Amino acid sequence: MSKEINIKLKVWRQAGPRAKGQFETYELNNVSTEASFLEMLDILNEKLISERREPIYFDHDCREGICGMCSLYINGHPHGPDTEITTCQLHMRKFHDGQTITIEPWRSAGFPVIKDLTVDRRAYDKIIQAGGFVSVSTGGVPDGNAIPIPKKDADEAMDAAACIGCGACAAACKNGSAMLFVAAKVSQLALLPQGKIERKNRAKAMLAKMDELGFGNCTNTGACASECPKSVSITHIARLNREYLVAKLAD
């Protein structure tokens, strides 16, 4: 049943990448519990604009849990206090009347703040460009569908392919590591015949790019997998390590 709540928001405001940021507090009344978290931010921005104040910058696109752009750190959790969802799938019924909600951008050296809650997300694109693809000719879709693949491998590849590159793994990691993201992309291709041709260089190139872009090392705490909105398994990191070790031994 829909009801309305009054909330207090502590939002990170930062004018630019080199500016000093700070939290600003806003109060919002009569928020429907059926509203999504991003709809609530829309309402707040409409209020700020009506008061001739600068709206809060935040990323979003599909609002369907597919694109991974709605990267917000909410009350100490990437994507908020719910499991297996992105921020756009979070609803205000997860909060109670009078609650204070703290909203921050991703906190990782690999995701520098552009403005307010918006971060530079190009680092993941650069990691993919380093080796997260198949460049050899493997035929068309019918050819791919004709290749027999064990169900166990297909299921694991699909689990890895579920990664949407939102960055929650790096945001959750105390070292700001992107290992789960890299592992998902490497594992997805390592399990399929089309990806095995370039496997010797893929793990090395993608991990080298991850280090270059300022992401930290894996902490082995599992925070990445527990906060992943698509429940990508941490076992893919073990496969990434094996792929990397085999490639280095081959060298």
Secondary structure, DSSP 8 states (H G I E B T S, - for coil): ---EEEEEEEEEE-SSTTS--EEEEEEEEEEETTSBHHHHHHHHHHHHHHTT--------S-SSSSS-----EETTEET-SSSS--GGG-BGGGS-TT-EEEEE----TTS-EEETTEE--HHHHHHHHHH-S--S----HHHHHTS---HHHHHHHHHHHT----SHHHHHSTT-B-HHHHHHHHHHHHTSGGGSTTHHHHHHHHHHHHHHTT-B---SS-HHHHH-TT---THHHHHHHHHHHHHHHH-
